[in-house]
């Protein structure tokens, strides 16, 4: 092939067809490693220098001696307290000698002794007041119990607050005693029945010691409670002989065996009982008056000799 033919096969390239700016940019990337180098060439963040911990200050010889003296004193005091405690619980001079009870009118000392009498002879410091309270609260007539320990002479003082019997009801051949909140206090007629009224005309559904009385008619317990509570507040409960609830539209009660009181229906029974109290203390009615008081009309009391 001659020179003429070679020249004819060569392709003529026009340098104006190249994008020289792009070529220069690619050349720069090849020269410096491009984007990869940029990442490695970024300045690393400076690490925060950790503050050096201050060395613990060593106790001086004087401080060390003071520390040891205090430690010895603490140990000696602790040992002394343990020794005193052992003496108190082991020496029989601190054993309980007497158990006294106050505030009781119905609960007998014998009942208390049966439950907590074993405390006698026990070291006073080992007696649990909580245990005594728990045992005595099993007596249905007891409402609250306070227990105090006396060192000289070693003794236990018990103060009780009793549930006050407010009325009794006949259940079969026996009687059930209740307070004004209808809590059943007694089933064996141990209470003095003459001091509280007898409630008649009530069919008992349930009468469990220590729990509220339940009747077959749901309205009756609320009526009984209102009559008893207002009578207690006005101190006339002891004069009421009997309360008849056989007909809730015609409630009656006997007052002091000389006045028959007709309350009518159970509506506004609380207001009627307060009105009755005002009426019997009215100067126009003699203290020994005998007759009937009609309260059936709310807000009015009519006395008939």
C-alpha positions in Angstrom: 0.0 0.0 0.0 1.5 3.3 -1.0 1.5 6.5 1.0 -1.4 7.7 -1.0 -3.6 4.9 0.1 -2.7 5.3 3.8 -3.5 8.9 3.8 -6.9 8.0 2.2 -7.8 5.6 5.1 -7.1 8.0 7.9 -10.0 9.7 9.4 -9.7 13.4 9.7 -10.7 14.5 13.2 -11.8 18.0 13.9 -10.6 19.1 17.3 -13.4 21.5 17.6 -15.9 18.6 18.1 -14.4 17.8 21.7 -15.8 19.3 24.9 -12.4 20.5 26.3 -13.9 21.7 29.6 -15.3 18.2 30.4 -12.0 16.6 29.4 -10.1 18.9 31.7 -12.5 18.1 34.6 -12.1 14.4 34.1 -8.3 14.8 34.0 -8.4 16.6 37.4 -10.5 13.8 38.9 -8.0 11.3 37.8 -5.1 13.3 39.1 -6.5 13.9 42.6 -8.6 10.8 43.1 -11.9 12.6 42.6 -14.6 12.5 45.2 -13.0 9.7 47.1 -10.0 11.9 47.9 -12.2 14.7 49.0 -13.8 12.5 51.7 -10.4 11.4 53.0 -9.0 15.0 52.8 -11.8 16.4 55.1 -10.5 17.6 58.4 -11.3 15.1 61.3 -13.3 16.5 64.2 -11.3 17.2 67.3 -11.9 14.9 70.2 -12.9 16.4 73.4 -10.3 16.0 76.0 -11.5 14.2 79.1 -11.0 16.0 82.3 -8.6 14.3 84.5 -10.2 13.0 87.7 -9.0 14.8 90.8 -7.3 12.4 93.0 -9.1 11.6 96.3 -7.9 13.7 99.1 -6.2 11.5 101.6 -7.1 12.0 105.2 -4.6 13.6 107.3 -3.3 11.7 110.4 -5.6 13.9 112.6 -8.6 13.3 110.5 -7.9 9.5 110.4 -7.7 9.4 114.2 -11.0 11.3 114.5 -12.7 9.0 112.0 -11.6 5.9 113.9 -12.7 7.4 117.2 -16.1 8.1 115.9 -16.4 4.6 114.5 -15.4 3.1 117.8 -18.0 5.3 119.6 -20.8 4.2 117.1 -20.0 0.5 117.7 -19.9 1.0 121.5 -23.3 2.8 121.5 -24.8 0.0 119.3 -23.5 -2.7 121.6 -24.8 -0.8 124.7 -28.3 -0.4 123.1 -28.4 -4.2 122.4 -27.3 -4.9 125.9 -30.0 -2.6 127.4 -32.6 -4.2 125.1 -31.6 -7.7 126.3 -31.9 -6.6 129.9 -35.3 -5.1 129.4 -36.8 -8.2 127.8 -35.1 -10.8 130.0 -35.5 -9.3 133.4 -38.9 -10.4 134.9 -39.3 -7.0 136.7 -40.9 -5.7 133.4 -43.4 -8.5 133.0 -47.1 -7.4 132.8 -48.8 -7.5 136.2 -52.2 -6.0 135.6 -54.7 -5.6 132.7 -57.4 -2.9 133.3 -60.4 -2.0 131.1 -62.5 1.2 131.1 -65.4 2.6 129.0 -67.3 -0.6 129.1 -70.9 -0.9 130.1 -71.9 -4.1 128.4 -68.6 -5.9 127.8 -67.5 -7.6 131.0 -63.9 -7.8 132.3 -64.3 -11.6 132.1 -64.9 -11.3 128.3 -61.7 -9.2 128.0 -59.7 -11.6 130.2 -60.7 -14.6 128.1 -59.3 -13.0 125.0 -56.2 -11.2 126.3 -55.6 -12.6 129.8 -52.6 -14.5 128.5 -50.7 -11.2 128.2 -50.1 -11.3 132.0 -46.6 -12.4 132.8 -45.4 -11.5 129.3 -42.6 -8.9 129.0 -44.2 -5.5 128.6 -41.9 -4.6 125.6 -42.9 -7.8 123.8 -46.6 -7.2 124.0 -48.3 -6.2 120.7 -50.9 -3.5 121.1 -52.2 -4.3 117.6 -52.8 -8.0 118.6 -54.8 -7.0 121.6 -57.0 -4.6 119.5 -57.6 -7.3 116.9 -58.7 -9.8 119.5 -61.0 -7.4 121.3 -62.7 -6.2 118.1 -64.1 -9.7 117.8 -66.5 -8.8 120.6 -69.6 -7.5 118.7 -70.4 -4.8 121.2 -67.0 -3.2 120.9 -66.6 -0.4 118.3 -63.2 1.1 119.1 -60.2 0.0 121.2 -57.3 2.0 122.6 -54.4 0.2 124.3 -51.7 1.9 126.5 -48.6 0.4 128.1 -47.6 1.6 131.6 -44.0 1.1 132.7 -44.6 1.6 136.5 -46.0 -0.8 137.4 -45.8 -2.8 134.2 -49.4 -3.0 133.1 -51.8 -2.7 130.1 -54.7 -0.2 130.1 -57.5 -0.9 127.7 -60.2 1.7 126.8 -63.2 0.6 124.7 -66.0 2.4 122.9 -69.0 0.2 122.7 -71.8 0.1 120.2 -74.9 1.4 122.0 -77.9 -1.0 121.8 -80.8 0.9 120.3 -83.6 -1.7 119.9 -84.4 -5.4 119.7 -86.5 -7.5 117.4 -88.0 -10.9 117.9 -86.8 -13.6 115.6 -88.5 -16.9 116.2 -88.2 -17.7 119.9 -85.2 -15.4 120.5 -84.3 -11.7 120.2 -81.9 -9.8 118.1 -80.3 -6.6 119.5 -79.3 -3.9 117.0 -77.7 -0.4 117.2 -79.0 2.7 115.4 -77.0 1.7 112.3 -78.8 -1.7 112.4 -75.6 -3.6 113.2 -76.6 -6.9 115.0 -75.0 -6.8 118.4 -76.5 -9.8 120.2 -78.5 -12.9 119.6 -78.8 -14.3 123.1 -80.8 -11.6 124.8 -77.8 -10.6 127.1 -78.8 -6.9 126.9 -81.2 -5.3 129.3 -84.4 -5.3 127.2 -86.2 -2.8 129.4 -83.8 0.0 128.4 -84.5 -0.2 124.7 -87.6 -0.4 122.5 -89.0 -3.5 120.9 -89.6 -3.3 117.1 -92.5 -5.4 115.8 -94.0 -6.1 112.4 -90.7 -6.7 110.7 -90.0 -9.9 108.8 -86.3 -10.6 109.1 -84.4 -11.9 106.1 -80.9 -12.0 107.7 -79.5 -11.3 111.2 -75.8 -12.0 111.5 -73.7 -10.9 114.4 -71.6 -7.8 113.5 -73.4 -7.2 110.2 -76.4 -5.0 109.2 -79.9 -6.4 109.8 -81.8 -7.2 106.6 -85.5 -7.4 106.2 -87.8 -8.8 103.5 -89.0 -5.2 102.8 -86.1 -3.0 101.5 -87.7 0.2 102.8 -87.9 -0.9 106.5 -84.2 -0.7 107.5 -84.0 2.9 106.5 -87.1 3.8 108.4 -85.9 2.0 111.6 -82.5 3.7 111.3 -84.0 7.2 111.0 -86.3 6.7 114.0 -83.6 5.3 116.2 -80.9 7.8 115.3 -83.2 10.9 115.8 -84.4 9.4 119.1 -80.8 9.0 120.2 -79.9 12.5 119.2 -82.8 14.0 121.2 -82.3 11.6 124.2 -85.8 10.1 124.0 -84.9 6.6 122.9 -85.0 5.3 126.4 -88.6 6.4 126.8 -89.8 4.6 123.6 -91.3 1.3 124.6 -92.2 -0.2 121.3 -92.3 0.6 117.5 -94.9 -1.0 115.2 -93.9 -1.2 111.6 -96.4 -3.8 110.5 -98.0 -1.2 108.3 -95.7 1.4 106.7 -98.7 3.6 106.0 -99.6 3.7 109.6 -96.4 3.7 111.7 -97.0 4.0 115.4 -94.9 3.9 118.6 -95.5 3.9 122.4 -93.9 6.6 124.4 -93.3 6.1 128.1 -96.4 3.9 128.3 -98.6 6.9 128.4 -98.6 8.4 124.8 -99.5 6.7 121.6 -97.9 8.4 118.6 -99.3 8.0 115.1 -96.7 8.9 112.4 -98.7 8.0 109.4 -96.6 7.0 106.4 -92.8 6.7 106.3 -92.6 9.9 104.3 -90.6 12.6 106.1 -90.3 10.3 109.1 -87.2 12.2 110.3 -89.1 15.5 110.4 -92.0 13.9 112.2 -89.7 12.5 114.9 -88.1 15.9 115.5 -91.6 17.5 115.6 -92.6 14.9 118.2 -89.6 15.8 120.4 -90.6 19.5 120.3 -94.2 18.6 121.1 -93.6 16.6 124.2 -91.2 19.2 125.6 -93.8 22.0 124.9 -94.9 23.8 128.0 -98.5 23.3 127.0 -98.2 19.5 127.5 -97.8 18.3 131.1 -94.8 16.0 131.8 -97.1 13.3 132.8 -99.7 13.8 130.1 -101.5 10.8 128.7 -103.2 10.6 125.3 -102.4 10.5 121.6 -100.2 12.6 119.3 -101.0 12.6 115.6 -98.1 13.3 113.3 -99.6 11.9 110.1 -99.8 15.3 108.5 -96.3 16.5 107.8 -95.4 19.7 109.7 -98.3 19.3 112.2 -98.6 17.6 115.6 -102.1 17.2 117.1 -102.3 16.2 120.8 -105.5 14.5 122.0 -105.8 13.8 125.8 
